[in-house]
Amino acid sequence: MEFTIHLMEKWNKKYRQLAEDFIPEAAWVLREYEHLLPDRGVALDLACGMGGNALFLAKSGIKTYAWDSSPVAIERVELLAKSQNLSIIAEVKDVLQTLLPQNHFDVIVVSRFLERGLTQSLVDGLKPGGLLYYQTFVRDKPAHTGPSNPEYLLQENELLQMFSQLKLRAYCELGQVGNCAGGLRNEAILVGQMAEIN
């Protein structure tokens, strides 16, 4: 509990430092594979931060939830949604501990957040045919961006292993092969789909 409060305070401070007119951007994986999104349904932006993914999903017409441990972040998401006339259900939740309702979401997006203990909950939270969009930092990264603690960095091909229960729809992890100035180098991305019920 003390660890969670410490993290919440850390992120509250970080979000307070952002300019009032800061507009968050959706994760690359969501923008790049927008064409896989359903026409309607229920989506979750988990550990949403300033809500770039949630805003993107809401604009596409999907009923969207945004969860984060930081009350400051959730307040900013609500203000941004209101200013853009979007409906987002933004809630303060302990994202390190909260289990997702089973068979509930058509889309789940996780970006720049890694809590391996939530892997099965994320899978269980998807409806049949539901999509998981995941993007976060890797250990084998050429640039010093993102966390430095290896606990918060993916090992090589770890994202594939974490979500091996899902059908793979898209995956990218370039490592440091070839010209590191090109391509998405510091993060791995995955789009996985829950099997349909026949």
C-alpha positions in Angstrom: 0.0 0.0 0.0 2.8 2.4 0.9 4.5 1.6 -2.4 1.3 2.4 -4.3 0.9 5.7 -2.5 4.5 6.6 -3.2 3.9 5.9 -6.9 0.7 7.9 -7.0 2.5 10.9 -5.5 5.3 10.6 -8.0 3.0 10.5 -11.0 0.7 13.3 -9.5 3.8 15.5 -9.3 4.8 14.6 -12.9 1.4 15.4 -14.3 1.1 18.7 -12.4 4.3 19.8 -14.1 2.8 19.4 -17.6 1.5 22.6 -19.3 -2.2 23.2 -19.0 -2.5 23.1 -22.8 -0.6 19.8 -23.2 -2.4 17.5 -25.6 -1.5 13.8 -25.2 -0.9 11.6 -28.2 -2.2 8.1 -28.6 0.3 5.3 -28.6 2.0 4.5 -31.9 0.5 0.9 -31.9 -3.0 2.3 -31.6 -2.6 4.9 -34.4 -0.8 2.5 -36.7 -3.4 -0.3 -36.3 -6.5 1.9 -35.9 -8.0 0.0 -38.9 -8.4 -3.1 -36.6 -10.7 -1.4 -34.2 -14.3 -2.4 -34.0 -17.0 0.1 -35.1 -18.5 0.1 -31.6 -18.0 -1.7 -28.2 -16.3 -1.0 -24.9 -12.7 -0.1 -24.5 -10.3 0.4 -21.6 -7.2 2.6 -21.5 -5.3 1.1 -18.6 -2.7 3.2 -16.7 -4.0 6.0 -19.0 -1.9 8.8 -17.8 -3.1 11.9 -19.6 -5.5 9.9 -21.7 -4.1 10.0 -25.2 -5.3 6.5 -26.0 -8.7 7.1 -24.3 -9.3 10.3 -26.3 -8.4 8.5 -29.5 -10.7 5.6 -28.7 -13.6 7.9 -27.7 -13.2 9.8 -31.0 -13.6 6.6 -32.9 -17.1 6.1 -31.3 -16.2 3.3 -28.8 -17.5 3.6 -25.2 -14.2 4.3 -23.3 -13.0 3.8 -19.8 -9.7 5.4 -18.6 -8.1 4.1 -15.4 -5.1 5.5 -13.6 -3.7 5.6 -10.1 -3.1 9.3 -10.3 -6.1 11.6 -9.4 -4.3 14.5 -11.1 -4.1 12.5 -14.4 -7.8 11.5 -14.2 -8.8 15.1 -13.6 -6.8 16.2 -16.7 -8.4 13.4 -18.8 -11.9 14.6 -17.7 -11.1 18.2 -18.6 -9.6 17.2 -22.0 -12.6 15.0 -22.8 -15.0 17.8 -21.9 -13.1 20.3 -24.0 -13.3 18.0 -27.0 -17.0 17.1 -26.3 -16.1 13.4 -25.8 -17.6 11.0 -23.3 -14.9 9.1 -21.3 -15.5 7.3 -18.0 -12.3 8.3 -16.2 -11.7 6.6 -12.8 -9.0 6.6 -10.2 -8.0 2.9 -9.7 -5.0 1.2 -8.3 -3.8 -0.1 -11.6 -1.2 -2.3 -10.0 -3.9 -4.3 -8.1 -7.1 -3.9 -10.0 -8.3 -7.0 -11.7 -10.4 -6.4 -14.8 -13.9 -7.7 -15.1 -13.9 -10.9 -17.1 -15.1 -11.0 -20.7 -15.9 -7.3 -20.6 -13.8 -5.3 -23.1 -13.7 -5.2 -26.9 -10.5 -3.3 -26.8 -7.8 -2.9 -24.1 -4.9 -0.5 -24.6 -1.8 -0.5 -22.4 1.1 1.8 -23.3 4.3 2.5 -21.5 3.2 0.5 -18.5 4.5 -2.9 -17.5 3.0 -4.9 -14.6 3.6 -8.6 -15.4 1.2 -9.7 -12.7 -1.7 -8.3 -14.7 -1.1 -10.4 -17.8 -3.8 -13.0 -17.1 -6.3 -10.3 -16.0 -5.8 -8.5 -19.3 -6.4 -11.6 -21.3 -9.5 -12.5 -19.2 -10.9 -9.0 -19.5 -11.2 -9.4 -23.3 -14.5 -10.5 -24.9 -14.3 -13.1 -27.6 -12.8 -11.4 -30.6 -11.5 -8.6 -28.4 -8.2 -6.8 -29.1 -5.3 -6.0 -26.9 -3.0 -3.2 -28.0 0.2 -3.1 -26.0 3.3 -0.9 -26.3 6.1 -0.5 -23.9 9.8 -0.1 -23.5 12.4 -2.8 -24.1 15.8 -3.5 -22.4 17.6 -3.6 -25.8 17.0 0.0 -26.6 19.5 2.3 -28.4 18.2 5.5 -26.7 18.1 6.4 -23.0 14.3 6.9 -22.9 11.8 5.5 -20.6 12.6 3.7 -17.3 16.1 2.5 -16.4 15.0 -0.1 -13.9 15.0 -3.5 -15.8 11.9 -4.6 -13.9 9.9 -2.1 -16.1 11.6 -3.1 -19.3 10.7 -6.0 -21.6 13.2 -8.8 -22.3 13.6 -9.9 -25.9 10.3 -11.4 -27.2 8.8 -11.2 -23.7 5.7 -9.5 -24.9 5.1 -12.4 -27.3 5.4 -14.9 -24.5 3.2 -12.9 -22.1 0.3 -12.9 -24.5 0.8 -16.2 -26.2 -2.9 -17.1 -25.4 -4.0 -14.5 -27.9 -4.0 -14.7 -31.7 -1.2 -12.5 -33.0 -2.4 -9.7 -35.3 0.7 -7.4 -35.2 4.1 -7.4 -33.5 7.2 -5.3 -33.8 10.5 -5.5 -31.8 13.4 -4.3 -33.8 16.2 -4.3 -31.2 19.4 -2.7 -32.4 19.6 -4.5 -35.8 20.8 -2.4 -38.7 20.3 1.4 -38.8 19.0 2.3 -35.3 17.9 5.7 -36.6 15.0 4.1 -38.4 11.9 2.4 -37.1 10.3 2.0 -33.6 13.5 1.1 -31.7 12.9 1.6 -27.9 9.6 -0.1 -27.5 7.9 -3.4 -28.5 4.3 -3.4 -29.8 1.7 -6.1 -30.0 -1.8 -6.4 -31.1 -3.4 -9.7 -30.0 -7.0 -11.0 -30.4 -9.0 -13.2 -28.1 -10.3 -16.2 -30.0 -13.9 -16.0 -31.2 -16.5 -18.5 -29.7 -17.7 -20.8 -32.5 
